[in-house]
Amino acid sequence: MSPAVRIEDGQLVIVGGEEVLTGRHRSQLAYWGFAADQSPDRLVARPVDVHGTLDKVLAYFGKHGIAHEVADEVAESRATLGSLRTELRDAVSKGARFKDGTLSAADPAAFLSFVAECIPRKLKEHQLKAALHLLAVTNGANFSVPGSGKTTVVLAVYAWLRSLGEVDALFVVGPPACFGPWRAEFEAVLGKAPKVAMLAGGDVDDRQSNYAVARSDMCDLYVTSFQTLQRDWDRVRSLFSGARFFLVVDEAHYIKQLGGVWASAVLAVTQEAARRCVLTGTPFPRTYSDAFNLFDVLWPRSTPLPQAERIKIEYLASKQRDEEAIIILSSTIGPLFYRVRKSELHLAKQEFHPPIIAEMGAHEKRIHDAILDRVRELSMDDYMRDIDLLMRLRRGRMMRLRQTVSYAKLLGTAVLDYNESLTEGDLSLADVIRHYDELETPGKVIALLAFLEELRSQGERKVVVWSNFVGTLKAIRRHLEARGFGVGLIYGETPTETTSVNDERTREEIIASFIDPGSGLDILIANPAACAESISLHKTCSHAVYYDLSYNCAQYLQSLDRIHRVGGSENKIAHYHFLQYNATVDQDILANVQAKARRMSAIIDQDYPVYSLDMFAVDDELEAYARLFR
């Protein structure tokens, strides 16, 4: 009996052929993952790449003259896969020809006419190129730097495809911070307010009712979070099956983790989309494999990165043979993504002003000096600690030092995994910390108020103030409001699903008011962790004040881009100001993040920029501790 090859529930199954498949044949099949299941004449494999393994099996049978049968579903699947592979090869070819300038200009001409006549926003040259590339490859990625206008590109392509009847609606999945910008940009780019379905947070019944909609009643724009998609992926897939959706994964680095629940949710729905696009300025956060999921989303059934190529790339990267890895990436995924570098945006320069040195108040200085002395004293006994405890203590002490230059009252709050007392034996100091607000105004607040008044006298009213501590943000707001400033406050980590919609509306209302020249809300106080991506402040704001900093370079770089972006910063200098206390950790942090930012600029402008999104924030704190207390 000849062996029969089947596909069952994503598994490869070989049934029969017990007499034909000798020991050496079974050994080869075992190498590909086949094992006996239920009986010796039923071999089952669960490969990552089903069709890749299937190709090997059938080629092997052919080479060794093993007569075999192929089940109908296998033949149909292979035929479909062949068509998809042809489509992918065509996309890769077109993408490569577009990038080297040899793609025919016949097709783009109609799109360019459409953009000129029907899109209210005038696209920049680099945005038009990115849009033409996306049309050429059908399903593509845009890895351009933050602030380059990736949303504008997608909206222009969406409008064109909808005019051709190829898509019905736009479906965006991303962090909640992107919801407002997509709504606002839809209207700004296309000239009309979209009909929007918010598929995140809120009332579950209301949300789920949006999945059951007639084609004639569909919205223009659907937005959801990764958290919600994780729960509702089956409903989203059902929604996709009833219409032609253009799926966009925004801030796509959030799904980099292979096997992660967010990535799995996106991959579960992507096959049903008519068109697909992924957007991120950070495609390779830590390693080349971080991009694997992105291209599986774009080409879910005919990946441009087969398993063998992935293994090679990971191996070469582990051996630091990056040039060889990049050769593989360039031929496989290189044609499928477009990347605009910061230098290509032609923005006005960024002006980094010398630090504004504030003088500590008497109580503030007493607290700072006492904490610093205590840390120095404790560090002398560190050699007696075990390594894990030592790392926790040093991180906790660095956090305390950062708090002393931000807002002294923070020292009365708990620090995760750190319970070492830095005021032990000095009850009066602990009392000063507890009642600090009743004793004085922080020196940085006094300097900030004076600086904002100076800017206001020069006609510069809109300013964003960054701090990394929620307690500091709230304290700054109290003092500014007491002086008559109109203030908005945004803080917190990415919201949970149950609060994302309400919180998002609140944030978007604040941001909309802040960028409105006549709103009276002139000062935005924000935490980089909550407001450093997907937010544009550049149209009315050219000044940013860093009340304090962390060692997280990624958040620092993202915060810089909030006021330095396409569509407002071409002829307007962005100004950055830094409040500091002299002879404190302030100087070390600023020097550290600025040095890393300079190194990062060279890396980010590469086609395959591998770097850490966290920019080694934890390690840098430990390195800083070693510098300061060796």
BELNOR-V219479 format. One record per residue. N is the residue number from 1. PHI is phi in degrees with one decimal (* if undefined). OMEGA is omega as a letter, one per 40 degrees, with the letter a starting at -180 (* if undefined). Layout:
BEGIN
n = [N:N]
phi = [PHI:PHI]
omega = [OMEGA:OMEGA]
END
This chain:
BEGIN
n = [1:2:3:4:5:6:7:8:9:10:11:12:13:14:15:16:17:18:19:20:21:22:23:24:25:26:27:28:29:30:31:32:33:34:35:36:37:38:39:40:41:42:43:44:45:46:47:48:49:50:51:52:53:54:55:56:57:58:59:60:61:62:63:64:65:66:67:68:69:70:71:72:73:74:75:76:77:78:79:80:81:82:83:84:85:86:87:88:89:90:91:92:93:94:95:96:97:98:99:100:101:102:103:104:105:106:107:108:109:110:111:112:113:114:115:116:117:118:119:120:121:122:123:124:125:126:127:128:129:130:131:132:133:134:135:136:137:138:139:140:141:142:143:144:145:146:147:148:149:150:151:152:153:154:155:156:157:158:159:160:161:162:163:164:165:166:167:168:169:170:171:172:173:174:175:176:177:178:179:180:181:182:183:184:185:186:187:188:189:190:191:192:193:194:195:196:197:198:199:200:201:202:203:204:205:206:207:208:209:210:211:212:213:214:215:216:217:218:219:220:221:222:223:224:225:226:227:228:229:230:231:232:233:234:235:236:237:238:239:240:241:242:243:244:245:246:247:248:249:250:251:252:253:254:255:256:257:258:259:260:261:262:263:264:265:266:267:268:269:270:271:272:273:274:275:276:277:278:279:280:281:282:283:284:285:286:287:288:289:290:291:292:293:294:295:296:297:298:299:300:301:302:303:304:305:306:307:308:309:310:311:312:313:314:315:316:317:318:319:320:321:322:323:324:325:326:327:328:329:330:331:332:333:334:335:336:337:338:339:340:341:342:343:344:345:346:347:348:349:350:351:352:353:354:355:356:357:358:359:360:361:362:363:364:365:366:367:368:369:370:371:372:373:374:375:376:377:378:379:380:381:382:383:384:385:386:387:388:389:390:391:392:393:394:395:396:397:398:399:400:401:402:403:404:405:406:407:408:409:410:411:412:413:414:415:416:417:418:419:420:421:422:423:424:425:426:427:428:429:430:431:432:433:434:435:436:437:438:439:440:441:442:443:444:445:446:447:448:449:450:451:452:453:454:455:456:457:458:459:460:461:462:463:464:465:466:467:468:469:470:471:472:473:474:475:476:477:478:479:480:481:482:483:484:485:486:487:488:489:490:491:492:493:494:495:496:497:498:499:500:501:502:503:504:505:506:507:508:509:510:511:512:513:514:515:516:517:518:519:520:521:522:523:524:525:526:527:528:529:530:531:532:533:534:535:536:537:538:539:540:541:542:543:544:545:546:547:548:549:550:551:552:553:554:555:556:557:558:559:560:561:562:563:564:565:566:567:568:569:570:571:572:573:574:575:576:577:578:579:580:581:582:583:584:585:586:587:588:589:590:591:592:593:594:595:596:597:598:599:600:601:602:603:604:605:606:607:608:609:610:611:612:613:614:615:616:617:618:619:620:621:622:623:624:625:626:627:628:629:630]
phi = [*:-72.6:-68.2:-111.6:-104.2:-132.0:-121.0:-130.6:52.9:79.5:-107.3:-93.2:-129.5:-115.9:-115.3:83.8:76.0:-61.6:-78.0:-79.5:-83.5:-76.2:-57.4:-68.8:-67.1:-66.3:-63.9:-65.8:-64.0:-63.0:-61.1:-88.9:102.2:-81.6:-144.8:-63.2:-135.5:76.2:-152.4:-61.7:-94.0:-127.2:-106.5:-127.5:-130.7:-122.0:-74.2:-64.4:-110.0:-59.7:-72.2:-63.0:-68.4:-59.3:-58.4:-64.9:-64.0:-66.2:-65.0:-64.5:-60.0:-64.7:-62.0:-100.4:63.4:-90.0:-62.7:-152.1:-112.5:-118.9:-61.8:-56.0:-66.5:-70.1:-60.7:-65.9:-63.9:-67.1:-66.4:-63.1:-62.6:-60.0:-65.2:-66.5:-66.1:-63.2:-61.9:-66.4:-59.1:-65.2:-64.6:-62.1:-63.2:-64.2:-61.8:-65.4:-67.4:-63.4:-68.4:-93.5:85.1:-104.6:-73.7:-59.4:-91.2:-64.7:-69.0:-60.7:-58.5:-65.3:-64.5:-62.6:-65.4:-61.0:-61.4:-65.8:-96.4:-118.0:-104.2:-57.6:-78.3:-80.7:-78.1:-70.9:-58.7:-68.6:-73.2:-62.8:-63.1:-63.4:-66.4:-64.5:-63.9:-61.7:-66.3:-66.1:-92.9:71.9:-121.9:-140.9:-115.1:-119.8:-104.8:-67.0:-63.7:-55.5:89.2:-90.5:96.0:-63.2:-63.4:-59.1:-59.0:-63.3:-64.5:-64.9:-65.7:-59.0:-61.1:-65.1:-64.6:-69.7:-65.1:-85.7:78.6:-90.6:-137.6:-104.7:-156.2:-106.1:-122.1:-113.4:-116.9:-176.7:-68.8:-54.6:-63.0:-88.0:-60.6:-59.5:-57.3:-66.3:-62.1:-66.8:-69.0:-55.8:-69.2:-66.9:-81.0:-99.4:82.4:-149.0:-72.4:-79.5:-82.3:-114.5:-112.3:-92.5:-103.6:-155.3:61.3:64.6:-73.2:-61.8:-64.1:-62.6:-63.1:-71.4:-67.1:-72.2:-79.2:-101.7:-138.9:-70.3:-58.3:-71.6:-105.4:-68.1:-81.2:-79.3:-133.0:-112.1:-129.1:-147.8:-97.7:-61.0:-62.8:-68.6:-60.8:-57.9:-88.4:-109.8:-57.3:-68.2:-69.5:-64.8:-62.3:-64.7:-59.9:-62.6:-69.0:-98.9:-160.0:-101.7:-103.9:-97.0:-87.8:-122.7:-101.8:-93.6:49.1:-67.4:-63.4:-69.0:-111.3:-70.1:-69.8:-63.2:81.6:-69.3:-68.1:-68.3:-61.7:-61.0:-65.2:-65.4:-64.5:-71.3:-108.6:-66.3:-61.6:-83.5:-80.0:-76.1:-137.4:-139.8:-150.4:-120.7:-126.5:-168.6:-88.5:-130.7:-74.6:-125.7:-55.3:-133.6:-158.4:-60.1:-67.1:-62.8:-92.1:-58.3:-60.4:-60.7:-81.9:-69.2:-66.0:-69.8:-130.6:-68.9:-113.9:-150.0:-57.6:-74.8:-120.9:-60.1:-57.4:-62.4:-69.2:-63.5:-62.1:-62.4:-61.7:-64.2:-64.3:-62.1:-65.3:-66.0:-95.2:58.2:-97.7:-61.6:-60.8:-69.3:-63.4:-66.6:-59.5:-66.6:-60.5:-64.2:-84.5:-96.9:-105.4:-52.1:-67.4:-94.7:-127.3:-120.5:-139.9:-106.4:-88.2:-58.0:-64.2:-84.3:-81.6:56.5:-86.8:-64.8:-69.7:-101.8:-105.3:-100.3:-78.2:-57.3:-57.1:-88.8:-87.8:-98.6:-103.7:-63.9:-69.1:-60.0:-69.8:-60.8:-66.7:-59.5:-64.8:-59.8:-65.1:-67.7:-65.6:-62.2:-62.8:-64.8:-63.8:-60.3:-64.0:-66.6:-64.5:-68.5:-100.6:-64.5:-63.4:-87.4:-91.8:-77.4:-64.0:-65.5:-63.2:-60.1:-62.8:-63.3:-62.9:-67.8:-64.4:-63.1:-66.2:-64.4:-62.0:-63.8:-65.6:-64.5:-66.0:-65.1:-97.1:-105.7:-163.9:-55.6:-68.5:-61.1:-65.8:-88.7:-99.2:-79.0:-118.9:-56.2:62.1:-145.6:-129.4:-73.3:-83.3:-104.6:-121.2:-58.0:84.7:-129.0:-64.0:-65.3:-66.2:-61.2:-68.7:-62.8:-62.2:-64.7:-109.0:-57.0:-60.9:-81.5:-99.4:-166.1:-98.2:-56.4:-59.8:-66.3:-64.3:-60.4:-65.9:-63.9:-59.6:-64.1:-67.0:-64.1:-63.4:-64.6:-61.3:-61.8:-65.7:-92.6:86.6:-98.5:-99.2:-85.9:-141.5:-103.0:-113.8:-103.3:-146.2:-96.9:-120.1:-60.3:-59.9:-67.4:-56.4:-68.0:-66.0:-60.7:-59.3:-58.2:-68.8:-69.8:-65.0:-64.1:-92.4:90.6:-77.7:-81.7:-126.1:-117.8:-126.2:-128.9:-153.3:101.5:-74.1:-52.4:-63.8:-72.8:-59.3:-69.7:-116.4:-60.4:-66.9:-61.7:-62.6:-64.6:-62.6:-63.0:-61.6:-67.9:-64.0:-63.9:-65.1:-60.0:-68.3:-64.6:-82.5:-79.6:-58.5:-105.4:-76.0:87.7:-91.5:-105.4:-118.2:-105.8:-104.1:-146.4:-103.4:-55.4:-64.1:-104.5:-135.3:-92.7:-137.1:69.4:-116.1:-116.8:-120.2:-73.5:-67.6:-123.3:-120.6:-124.5:-127.0:-126.1:-114.6:-99.0:-69.1:-152.3:-132.4:-113.5:-84.9:-80.8:-70.6:-60.9:-65.0:-61.1:-63.0:-65.0:-66.7:-59.5:-74.1:-63.0:-115.1:-141.4:-145.8:-63.7:91.9:162.8:-106.1:-67.9:-126.3:-134.7:-69.4:-94.0:-111.1:-123.9:-125.1:-128.3:-86.3:-143.6:-98.2:-69.9:56.5:-133.3:-65.8:-51.6:-65.5:-65.6:-65.5:-61.2:-61.4:-67.0:-70.2:-71.5:-65.0:-66.0:-62.4:-64.7:-66.0:-66.2:-57.5:-68.3:-70.3:-62.0:-77.6:-82.6:-69.6:-125.5:-82.2:-91.1:-162.5:-89.5:-62.6:-82.9:50.1:54.4:-57.5:-67.6:-61.1:-65.8:-65.7:-68.7:-64.2:-62.8:-59.1:-64.1:-65.9:-81.6:-130.7:-73.8]
omega = [i:i:i:a:a:i:a:i:i:i:i:a:i:a:i:i:a:a:a:a:a:a:a:i:a:i:i:i:i:i:i:i:a:i:a:a:a:i:a:a:i:a:a:i:i:a:i:a:a:a:i:i:i:i:a:a:a:i:i:i:i:a:a:i:a:i:a:i:i:a:a:a:i:i:i:a:i:i:i:a:i:i:a:i:i:i:i:i:i:i:i:i:i:i:i:a:i:a:i:i:a:i:a:a:a:a:a:a:a:i:a:i:i:a:a:a:a:a:a:a:i:a:i:a:a:i:i:i:i:i:i:i:a:i:a:a:i:i:a:a:i:a:a:a:i:i:a:i:i:i:i:i:a:a:i:i:i:a:i:a:i:i:i:a:a:i:i:a:i:i:a:i:a:i:a:a:a:a:a:i:i:i:a:a:i:a:a:a:a:i:i:i:a:i:a:i:i:a:i:i:i:a:a:a:i:a:a:i:i:i:i:a:i:a:a:a:a:i:i:a:i:i:i:i:i:a:a:i:i:a:a:a:a:i:i:i:i:i:a:a:a:a:a:a:i:a:i:i:a:a:a:i:i:a:a:a:i:a:i:a:i:i:a:i:i:a:a:a:a:a:a:a:i:i:a:i:i:a:i:i:a:a:a:a:a:a:a:a:i:a:a:a:a:a:i:i:a:a:a:a:i:a:i:a:i:a:a:i:i:i:i:a:a:i:a:i:a:i:a:i:a:a:i:i:a:i:i:i:a:a:a:a:a:a:a:i:i:a:i:i:a:a:a:a:i:i:i:a:i:a:i:a:i:a:i:a:i:i:a:i:a:a:i:a:i:a:a:a:i:i:a:i:a:i:i:a:a:a:a:a:a:a:a:a:i:a:a:i:a:i:i:a:a:i:i:i:i:i:i:i:i:i:a:i:i:a:a:a:i:a:i:i:a:i:a:i:a:a:i:a:i:i:a:i:a:a:a:i:i:i:i:i:a:a:a:a:a:a:a:i:a:a:i:i:i:i:i:i:i:a:i:i:i:i:a:i:i:i:i:a:a:a:i:a:a:i:a:a:a:i:i:i:a:i:i:i:a:a:a:i:i:i:i:i:i:a:i:a:i:a:i:i:i:a:i:a:a:a:a:a:a:i:a:i:i:i:a:i:i:a:i:i:a:a:i:a:a:a:a:i:a:a:i:i:a:i:a:a:a:a:a:i:i:a:i:a:a:a:a:a:i:a:i:i:i:a:i:a:i:i:a:a:a:i:i:a:i:i:i:a:a:a:a:a:i:i:i:a:a:a:a:a:i:a:i:a:a:i:a:i:a:i:i:i:i:a:a:a:a:i:a:a:i:i:i:i:i:i:a:a:i:a:a:a:i:i:a:a:i:i:a:i:i:a:i:a:a:a:a:i:i:i:i:i:i:i:a:a:i:*]
END
